[in-house]
C-alpha cells in the first residue's frame, strides 16, 4: 500500500468483498446498497452512519487506486472490488482481510468463524498460515497487510489487525486500563467516604445530646401494704 486508506474507504472495500460472496444476486452493488452495507449494525465494528455523498467520495478514491471498478452497461452505476488483483493476494487472504476490515482485530479462531461465509478454512492453522504470509510480505510487493497485536492481559491468544488504514494503535489492555481508572478514581472515593463518616459522627453526636436532654422518666410510686 502506497498510502493508508481512510476508515470509510476500508469499510466500503470490506462491504464489497462481503456482498460479493453473500448476496451474489445483487452484486455488483449500487450506491444505495453499498451505503446500506456500510451503515449495517450487525457484524460491524465500528458501527457507522454515512451518507451517499461520503460513500461516493470513498468509491472514487478507491477507483483511482484500482481497488474498485464500476461495471459498464448498467442503467444504475454499480461497483465491484478488485482487491485480489490490486493487492496481489489470493482469495483466502481477501476473505481474512475483509473480515478484519468489517469487524476489527480478531484472533485466528475468531477469524476462521467470522470469515466462514467468505471462505471456509479447514482449520485454524490454515488461517494462521495465510495471516503469516500477509504479515511478512516483502516491501517489493507492497509490504505487510496485517499485524499480530501484543497479547492482552488475561488472554491466551493474540489478535490480528489489518494495516490498510496504516499502523494500528495498540489499545491499552483491559486490565491495565481498569487498574489505571481505579487508581484515578480511588482517592476521590476515599475522600467521599471520609466526608460521609464525619457527617454520620456529627449526626450521632447530635442525637446523643438530644437523648441526654430528654426529661428523666418518672419513677413509679412504691407499693404500700394494707
Phi, psi and omega in degrees: 000125180288319178214151184292153175274160173281166179299321180290322177298320177298316181296316179301314181296316179297320179296318180298318178295315182299308184291333176304321183268325189269330179226064183299338182293333180251010181263140000299159187268142170284170179299317181299316181294324180291320177297317179299320179293324178291325182268006180302141183273321182272148180059035179225134176211111004276165173284137182241164173219088188246160183261169177302317183296319180294318179292320179298320178297319178294320178301314181299319179294319178291326178296320179296337180260010177064018178273340179226143178233150176261127181289144183263155175088351181275143179294323175252136180301132179231150188232146178223155182274161179224038189296311185302315182285318184292321182265352179058055177229152180289166182299326179299318179291324178299319179299318179292317179299315181297320179295321176292323180294325184271331189238001178081184183303139181211160174282168179299321178295318178295322179294321179300316180288315184293333183262009188300325180286342180266321176199134181265110179275143183295320182200177182293326181298326178290324175298313181297325180296315179292323178296318179297322177297317179293329183279340185244020179297135179292157180300329179299336179259007179110355178083180183296144178249346176221165178217145175271124184277156176301147180293134178280151179301134178084005180242154180263327184255147177270150179264159177245149177222150177279159181245016183294334179259016179100185181304147182268131175281119182285120180282139180303133179308148186303315183293320179294321179295319179296319179296319179296319179296318179298318180297326180283324187276327188306312180303320179294319180295318179298317179298319179295319179297319179299318180296319180294318178297317180298318180294319179296321178296317180298316180296321179295320179296321179296316180298318179298320180296320180294321178296318180295329183279350180294141178297147183297150179285129181301139178280128181297144181296147181289145180283134178254141178283164179290000000 
